[in-house]
Amino acid sequence: MSERHITRAGQGGGRDVFEYAVLRVVPRIERGECINAGVLVYCRAKAYVGARTHLDEARLLALDPDADVAGVRAALRAVEAVCGGGQAAGQAAGDDAGRRFRWLIAPRSTVVQPGPVHTGLTTDPVAETERLLDLLVR
């Protein structure tokens, strides 16, 4: 029988728990095909929520030659704006990082969809966001 350990902020050897979700683009919902186009990262201990996106237009158009590329780019930019907070975040501007992350991972679009939430440990959530983008999207 193995032990399970719960790591709390400050108990991970200098690392903090973070959550992340991949942003997927599903151009034709009836086909169920998708491409990864971004990552959302939330670290409560650092009060950080961030998104990095990268849309591979050629891959998107391979799935659907009639895809609304401009619309998908606008949706991805909106996710990044909400993560950044401030006036660009619209109604979410006054929300804390955790609330903005939860709002972003709630399914609301049939084209740009958040995947399941996963967890990990990190010393630098900003660098983790870039690492995950390189690993899961590019």
C-alpha positions in Angstrom: 0.0 0.0 0.0 1.4 3.4 -1.0 1.0 6.6 0.9 -0.6 9.6 -0.7 0.8 13.0 0.2 -1.0 16.3 -0.2 1.4 19.2 -0.9 0.3 22.6 0.4 1.7 26.0 -0.6 5.2 26.3 0.9 5.6 22.5 1.4 6.7 21.4 -2.0 10.4 22.2 -1.7 10.0 25.7 -2.9 7.4 24.6 -5.5 3.8 25.6 -5.5 0.7 23.7 -6.7 -0.7 25.0 -10.1 -3.6 24.0 -12.3 -3.7 24.1 -16.0 -6.0 23.4 -18.9 -5.4 23.2 -22.6 -7.5 25.4 -24.9 -8.7 23.4 -27.9 -10.2 24.6 -31.2 -13.0 22.4 -32.6 -13.9 24.0 -35.9 -16.6 21.5 -36.8 -18.3 20.2 -33.6 -20.1 17.4 -35.4 -16.7 15.9 -36.4 -15.1 16.2 -33.0 -11.7 17.0 -34.4 -9.6 19.5 -32.6 -6.2 21.2 -32.4 -4.6 22.6 -29.2 -4.3 26.3 -29.4 -3.3 27.5 -25.9 -2.9 26.8 -22.2 -4.4 28.4 -19.1 -2.3 28.2 -15.9 -3.5 29.1 -12.3 -1.3 29.2 -9.2 -3.1 30.2 -6.1 0.0 30.6 -4.0 1.3 33.2 -6.5 -2.1 34.7 -7.3 -1.3 34.1 -10.9 -3.5 33.3 -13.8 -2.1 33.4 -17.3 -2.7 32.2 -20.8 -0.5 31.7 -23.8 -1.9 30.9 -27.2 -0.6 29.8 -30.5 -2.9 29.1 -33.4 -1.5 27.0 -36.2 -3.6 28.3 -39.0 -2.6 25.6 -41.5 -3.7 22.8 -39.1 -7.0 24.6 -38.4 -7.7 25.0 -42.1 -6.7 21.4 -42.7 -9.6 20.4 -40.4 -12.0 22.9 -41.8 -11.1 25.0 -44.9 -14.0 27.3 -44.0 -13.0 27.9 -40.4 -13.4 31.4 -39.1 -9.7 32.0 -38.4 -10.2 35.7 -37.4 -13.0 34.6 -35.0 -10.8 32.0 -33.4 -8.0 34.4 -33.0 -10.3 36.9 -31.3 -11.6 34.3 -28.9 -8.0 33.3 -27.9 -7.0 37.0 -27.5 -10.1 37.5 -25.2 -8.9 34.6 -23.0 -5.5 36.2 -22.7 -7.1 39.6 -21.9 -9.2 38.0 -19.1 -6.1 36.4 -17.6 -4.3 39.8 -17.6 -7.1 41.4 -15.6 -7.5 45.2 -15.7 -9.8 47.0 -18.1 -9.2 44.6 -20.9 -10.8 41.8 -18.8 -14.2 43.4 -19.0 -16.6 42.3 -16.3 -13.9 39.9 -14.9 -11.6 42.9 -14.2 -12.4 43.0 -10.5 -12.2 39.2 -9.9 -9.3 37.5 -8.3 -7.0 35.2 -10.3 -8.8 32.0 -9.1 -12.2 33.3 -10.1 -11.0 34.4 -13.5 -9.4 30.9 -14.1 -12.6 29.1 -13.0 -14.6 31.4 -15.4 -12.3 30.6 -18.3 -12.4 26.8 -17.8 -16.2 26.7 -17.8 -17.3 25.5 -21.2 -19.1 28.2 -23.2 -18.1 28.0 -26.8 -18.5 25.2 -29.3 -15.3 26.3 -31.2 -12.8 27.3 -28.5 -13.1 24.8 -25.6 -11.1 24.3 -22.4 -9.9 20.7 -21.8 -9.8 19.0 -18.4 -7.9 20.6 -15.6 -4.6 19.0 -14.5 -2.3 19.9 -11.6 1.5 20.1 -11.0 4.2 21.8 -9.0 6.2 24.7 -10.1 8.6 27.4 -8.8 7.7 29.8 -11.6 4.1 29.8 -13.0 5.0 32.2 -15.8 7.7 30.0 -17.1 5.4 27.0 -16.6 2.9 28.6 -18.9 5.5 29.0 -21.6 6.8 25.4 -21.0 3.3 23.9 -21.3 2.6 25.9 -24.5 5.8 24.5 -26.1 5.0 21.0 -24.8 1.3 20.8 -25.6 0.6 23.3 -28.4 3.5 24.1 -30.6 
